[in-house]
């Protein structure tokens, strides 16, 4: 039980840290591109409480951690007005992918720290670093799935024809309910997909840091 509680505490701490940076980066990039919506609504902040979504940030990742599955999730979306950012749809896509790319960079950095300092294969420091790699890769992969309202859908939106955009906008109105349905109905497929992609990045990181 103590081991489980320690693991839960580590996962929760990593989630709050990683998703705070993820959401804050959305706001900072939007602000840089000319939209101050996030700033006006108090979301241009590193306060994790401002970004927590009870289901996506806490419940879903912790349940996945407890059952030993790939850990993924999200947070309360940072508001921005795509009509106010520069570069039109591509500016909106840049705002969207800045969050997942932040998680990918964090995963790379945490893996690098683990590789460089020679963290022991057991113990709290290694557990924190490896959990941070796993969680951030999970958030990166999950949020880059091109389904509304996930961040990857904004990239598809910039490329898609008008009738596809209208359909995506209709789906996005259901927000969290749509994502909940996808997770519920296709959890095994999503888990397998994320495991394969996570292993790809871990192998890539290992090659970069000379561990394979």
N, C-alpha and C positions, 0 to 999 in steps of 0.2 A: 504493500500500500504506500509506503514512504517513497519507493522508487516511482510509482505512478504519480504521486503528488508532485514530486520534483520535476518529472517529465512534463506534467500539465503546466506547472509554473514557468518552465523554460519556454514551452510552446507559446503560452499566452504572452510572455514578455517579448518574445521575438515577433509575434504577430502585431502587437501594439506598436513596436518600434518600426517595423517594416512598412505597415500600412499607413502609419502617420507620414513617413517620408513619401510613400507612393501618392497619397492624396494631396499632400502639400505641394509636391512637384507639379501636379495638374494645375493647381492654383497659381504657382509662380510662373509657369510657362504661359498660361492664359494671360496673366498680368503683363508679362514681357511682350506678348503679342497684341496688347491693347485693350483687353477686357478686364475690368476691375470688379466683376460680379462677385468673385470669391472673396475679395478683400472687403467689399461692402457687407457681405453676409457673415463675416468673421471666420471664414474657412482658410484664410491665408495664414495658417498657424501650425506650429509643431505640437500643439496640445492634442494628444490622442483622443480625448473625450469628445472633441468636436467632430471626429471622423468615424466614430464607431457605429456600425450597423449591427444590432444584436444577433441577427442570424448569420450574415456573411462573415463578420469579423470575429465573433466569439463562438457561437454554437456549432456552425458547420466545421471550421478547422479543428476545434477541440474534439468533436465526435470522430472525425477522420483520424486524428492522432491516436485516440483511444483504441480504435479498431485496427490500427496499423496500416491504413491506406495512405495514398499520396495526399499531402495536405494542401488544400487550396481554399480560396475564399475571396473576399473583397471588403469594401467599406462603403460608408455612405458617400455617394458620388459628390464630388465638389462641383457646385453649379458654375456654369459658364455659358456665355451667349455666343454661339458660333457665328452670328452675324456681326459681332464686334471685333473678332480677331482678324489679324492680317492674313492674307493668302487664302481666304475663303475656306473651302472644304479641306485643303491641305493644312491650313493653320489649325483647324479643329482636329484633324487627325494627329498633328504634332502634339497638341494638348493631351489627347487621349493616350497616345503611346508613351508619353513621358513617364507616366506612372509605372507601367509594366517594365519599361527599360530601367527605371530606378531599381526595381526588384532584381533584375538580371545583373546589374552592376553590383548590388549588395551581395548576391550569391557568389559572384566572382571574387569579391574582396574577402568575404568570410572564408571561402575555400582557400584563397591565397594565404590568409593568416594561418589557417590550419596547416597548410603545407610548409610555410616558411619557418614557423616557430617549432615545428615538429611536435605538435600536441600529442599527448599520449592517446593510445587507442581507447582508453577508458577514462572515466572521471568527468567531473562537471565541465571543465573548460572545453574538452573535446565534444561533449554532448551539446553544449551551447552553440559552438561553431558549426557542427554538422547539422543541427536542427535549423540554424539560420540559413544554411545553404539549401536545405530541403524545402523550407517554408517559402523562401524567396523565389526559388525555381517554380514551386507550385503556383504562387501568385502570378508570376510572369506568364507561365503557360496558360493558366486558366483565363486570365484577363485578356490574353491575346486571341482567344477564340472569337471568330468574327460573328458573334450573335449579339443583338441588342439585349440589354444595355451595356454589355461588356466593352472594354476599351477597344478591342480589335475590330469591333463593328464600325468604328469611325474611319478606319483605314479602308474597309470595304465600301463604306458610304462615299468616300472620295473618289473611288474607282467605278462605282456602280452606275448604271443608267437610271433615269429619273423614276421609272415605275418600281424599280427595286428599292430605291430610297424611300418612296412613299410606304411601301410595305414594311420596311425596317422601322420607320417612324411609328407606324401603327402598333408593331410589336413592342416597341420601347415604352409605350404608354403603360404596359402591364408590369414593367420593371422587374422587381424582385420576385413577383409571382411567376413570371416566365422562367427566370433562372432556377427557381425552386422546382418547377416542373421538369426542367431539363435534367437537373441533378437527380431528382427522384426517379425519372424514367430511364435515364441513360448513365447512371452512376458507374456501372461496371465498364462501359465503353470509355467514358471520360477517364476513369482510373487507369485503364490499360494504356490509353493514349498518353496520359501525363507521365506514366512510368517510363515509357519508351523515350519520350522527349527529354525527361529529366536525366536519364542515363546517358543520352547523347551529350548533354551539356557537361555532366560530371566527367565523362571520358575526355571531352575537349579541355576542360579545366585541368584535369590530371596531366594531359599532354603538355599544356602550356607551362605548368609548374614542374615538369619533369618527374612526375610520379608514375608514369607508365611508358 
